[in-house]
């Protein structure tokens, strides 16, 4: 069942903060991750879809039905909150069955459905436990099972892994993705974790100041950001100003580099994006786009070292990652210089 936001705008009372003319589609069974800096409108978007905030303009359409005036309890949407919002006085099984109880489902049927879902999320043996006896990761899976129990028309995930230790987040995000695909659930995921978004999502939507800057596949939004704002937020990078010196050449101020300039005319001002993994350490003397310099600050990451490489006149260091830091020079292949128009 598809979800569509059609030119949705919303301002909080007495404020200009909110959403501004956001159009976004989530296809049936698709997981779209919404990212952006604090105050960008991520949570506002989720609340509007859920019906927790009202008074917007534009349409919110779920499965062909305009939900803009539908109260929250009639939208038939499952939601997993950042805090999980489990009921401490209910058992794990009764937490999962709670939504079915509100819908007047027969006791035996709802308990059977809840047990089936607990089995799916790997907590079948925990049905009679109190939620306080569960770890954070287990509580997260109970919240997910509860959201899925009502067979929702759409699933909303609000920072579902942010409260968990890094050691368990990777495993649980894979579990969530697997379960989401198993149920073919049309899903919106709000997250501040870029890696989480890139790993889990079919597409990633980036908001800033309440506006949608780009929606694309994880690979496309990382490798071909639509603007400097997207490039700076998604992943690590070095971004430097330049001008087109000739077809296929850039004047960086401190050096001329070969790059794919497309149809941009001579003198066009651009920003040049370089990802740290695309910087080659200690290249051969005749390498294309070779830049001499010296290694600055280093950060050991295990398999890789992330380091600054200072080139005279560049104005800022190049951020690089490799098994060992460069000693005297780096090189950047022309196809790895991404040009961002002003």
PyMOL commands that set and color helices and strands:
alter all, ss='L'
color gray80, all
select helices_A, chain A and resi 42-50+72-74+92-102+107-120+124-126+131-133+136-149+166-183+194-200+218-223+228-233+276-278+334-336
alter helices_A, ss='H'
color red, helices_A
select strands_A, chain A and resi 3-11+18-26+31-35+57-62+65-66+77-80+154-158+187-190+203-208+211-216+238-246+249-251+256-258+269-274+279-281+290-292+294-300+305-310+318-322+329-332+338-341
alter strands_A, ss='S'
color yellow, strands_A
deselect
rebuild
show_as cartoon
